[in-house]
Amino acid sequence: MEPGFIFADSLSEVVSIASGFSFDVIQSDGDIRFDCMVGAMNIIGNKKNGMIFISAKESDMRILTSYMTGASVDEIKKEDMCDALCELVNMTAGNVKIRISDPDYMFMLSLPFAITGENVSVITKSHAKAFTQVLGNGEISLKLKVIY
């Protein structure tokens, strides 16, 4: 099984718990472009290192943050959305970490961080493997990229 699938399943579960939204896979693999808000975290493994990225449009992140916090959409600030995105990354990676029982695949997590801006992209060496998936519910979507 592709290692990224456990991250996609965990992200879907975390979003459901944190916001009540149920997400399905909209697009699997392929080249996805990041949206203007990206949450990220380093994954430091026993055998291999990697990174997890979760990306969203600001309008989608505003709605998701509202559902996660209970604050009205009009009250949500950019800092709130960045915090919520970092929390999604943290909870998703933590959920994956709990699911792994094989010591060869266990890992530690860095602090999550957010990147905002236009035309955000991550360029890796050609030998790095990547798993990408777009998850959504018709109203909002999130893009997941795991590089390992």
PyMOL commands that set and color helices and strands:
alter all, ss='L'
color gray80, all
select helices_A, chain A and resi 3-19+58-69+73-75+78-99+103-105
alter helices_A, ss='H'
color red, helices_A
select strands_A, chain A and resi 24-28+37-45+49-56+107-109+113-116+130-136+141-147
alter strands_A, ss='S'
color yellow, strands_A
deselect
rebuild
show_as cartoon
